[in-house]
Amino acid sequence: MSVPPSGHRQVSLRGSSAREITRDALLQKVSEERQLRIHLRRAAAAALTIQRVWRRYHLIRKVSEQLHEEWEVLINQSDINLTYQWISSKMLRPFLFFITQPSSWYKEQQTKTSESITRCFKIILNSINSTDASKNFCSFAVGFPEERSIWLYQAKKLILLCSCILARCDNCSCKDVNMVKITAITMRLAVSLTDSKTWKNLTSENTRAADASVETLIEYIGARQSGTYSCVRRYLKCFDPHVTTGKIDSAPDDHLLITASAVTVALRPFNTTRADRAVDLTGAAKEYFTLILTIPYLCKRLPPLLLPALKHISVLQPSLSTLLVVADPQK
């Protein structure tokens, strides 16, 4: 009597009363059941992850809205002592948290968010213009190392926020006069933070410390993670190159201020005075060349007064040199 091949042998795991199946069919069934269990485990894990993410989102949104309410109550107090410690710890810390949450930019929250930004930035600008060192926010930039670290962190967050607001002032919102005014205040703050000469609290003893803090902030602007150049590009592209007059006739001065400030901030890395400026300029030059100089009809999108600054050798030479290095690394 011949023995059937191993793959066709009939096996039974439940006694002679059960229908016998082949060994290959049994292995296939076991494999399918294993795959089903793996799929169910992954689906359960994915469901738990989604639940955790949504719980975290709702919790952060709730905390953000609560902080925003408490922040407004704090700001509206009449007896506030606007010292730089108060501005940094009491005003900016909660502000930078709730203002960077997506829920703050929902349509129903935009008016409230815009008012908060305007109020906060005006306080900071007035502080920077104060000759009293105890009330000047930039006193942190020339203080103890811990204070300089706090100032740099908050200044980077403010620059990132300024860039995002600039990018929002595009074709979709450039007809909104309030948005234009908020962007104008925003860019004034960005220019002031990156120019220690506008700080009213400096003395001959702390000028060098202020310059060092500003140079570090400018180095961050030239890095890709700041997003400054991409936001400037988005803003500049919203202007029609074939229209010679201002796109918004109701506020041409504000648009000129915004454009000039955006270009000024974008050119900050090329005006650095650090000894290692060649190393620091590499990232900024790449960003400037790829995101600014490649804007179609760039010269027609800008006010004529700003063109000499963009065409200056100190601006073109680093970006073009970087392009040559990238094209031919052996050089």
VENDAGI-V196705 format. One record per residue. N is the residue number from 0. SS is DSSP state (@ for helix, = for strand, . for the rest). Layout:
[[N & SS] [N & SS]]
//
This chain:
[[0 & .] [1 & .] [2 & .] [3 & .] [4 & .] [5 & @] [6 & @] [7 & @] [8 & .] [9 & =] [10 & =] [11 & .] [12 & .] [13 & .] [14 & .] [15 & .] [16 & .] [17 & .] [18 & .] [19 & .] [20 & =] [21 & =] [22 & @] [23 & @] [24 & @] [25 & @] [26 & @] [27 & @] [28 & @] [29 & @] [30 & @] [31 & @] [32 & @] [33 & @] [34 & @] [35 & @] [36 & @] [37 & @] [38 & @] [39 & @] [40 & @] [41 & @] [42 & @] [43 & @] [44 & @] [45 & @] [46 & @] [47 & @] [48 & @] [49 & @] [50 & @] [51 & @] [52 & @] [53 & @] [54 & @] [55 & @] [56 & @] [57 & @] [58 & @] [59 & @] [60 & @] [61 & @] [62 & @] [63 & @] [64 & @] [65 & @] [66 & @] [67 & @] [68 & @] [69 & @] [70 & @] [71 & @] [72 & @] [73 & @] [74 & @] [75 & .] [76 & .] [77 & .] [78 & .] [79 & .] [80 & .] [81 & .] [82 & .] [83 & @] [84 & @] [85 & @] [86 & @] [87 & @] [88 & @] [89 & @] [90 & @] [91 & @] [92 & @] [93 & @] [94 & @] [95 & @] [96 & @] [97 & @] [98 & .] [99 & .] [100 & .] [101 & @] [102 & @] [103 & @] [104 & @] [105 & .] [106 & @] [107 & @] [108 & @] [109 & @] [110 & @] [111 & @] [112 & @] [113 & @] [114 & @] [115 & @] [116 & @] [117 & @] [118 & @] [119 & @] [120 & @] [121 & @] [122 & @] [123 & @] [124 & @] [125 & @] [126 & @] [127 & @] [128 & .] [129 & .] [130 & .] [131 & .] [132 & @] [133 & @] [134 & @] [135 & .] [136 & @] [137 & @] [138 & @] [139 & @] [140 & @] [141 & @] [142 & .] [143 & .] [144 & @] [145 & @] [146 & @] [147 & @] [148 & @] [149 & @] [150 & @] [151 & @] [152 & @] [153 & @] [154 & @] [155 & @] [156 & @] [157 & @] [158 & @] [159 & @] [160 & @] [161 & @] [162 & @] [163 & @] [164 & @] [165 & @] [166 & @] [167 & @] [168 & .] [169 & .] [170 & .] [171 & .] [172 & .] [173 & .] [174 & .] [175 & .] [176 & @] [177 & @] [178 & @] [179 & @] [180 & @] [181 & @] [182 & @] [183 & @] [184 & @] [185 & @] [186 & @] [187 & @] [188 & @] [189 & @] [190 & @] [191 & @] [192 & @] [193 & .] [194 & .] [195 & @] [196 & @] [197 & @] [198 & .] [199 & .] [200 & .] [201 & .] [202 & .] [203 & .] [204 & .] [205 & .] [206 & @] [207 & @] [208 & @] [209 & @] [210 & @] [211 & @] [212 & @] [213 & @] [214 & @] [215 & @] [216 & @] [217 & @] [218 & @] [219 & @] [220 & @] [221 & @] [222 & .] [223 & @] [224 & @] [225 & @] [226 & .] [227 & @] [228 & @] [229 & @] [230 & @] [231 & @] [232 & @] [233 & @] [234 & @] [235 & @] [236 & .] [237 & .] [238 & .] [239 & .] [240 & .] [241 & .] [242 & .] [243 & .] [244 & .] [245 & .] [246 & .] [247 & .] [248 & @] [249 & @] [250 & @] [251 & @] [252 & @] [253 & @] [254 & @] [255 & @] [256 & @] [257 & @] [258 & @] [259 & @] [260 & @] [261 & @] [262 & @] [263 & @] [264 & @] [265 & @] [266 & @] [267 & @] [268 & @] [269 & @] [270 & @] [271 & .] [272 & .] [273 & .] [274 & .] [275 & .] [276 & @] [277 & @] [278 & @] [279 & @] [280 & @] [281 & @] [282 & @] [283 & @] [284 & @] [285 & @] [286 & @] [287 & @] [288 & @] [289 & @] [290 & @] [291 & .] [292 & .] [293 & .] [294 & .] [295 & .] [296 & .] [297 & @] [298 & @] [299 & @] [300 & @] [301 & .] [302 & .] [303 & @] [304 & @] [305 & @] [306 & @] [307 & @] [308 & @] [309 & @] [310 & @] [311 & .] [312 & @] [313 & @] [314 & @] [315 & @] [316 & @] [317 & @] [318 & @] [319 & @] [320 & @] [321 & @] [322 & @] [323 & @] [324 & @] [325 & @] [326 & @] [327 & .] [328 & .] [329 & .] [330 & .]]
//
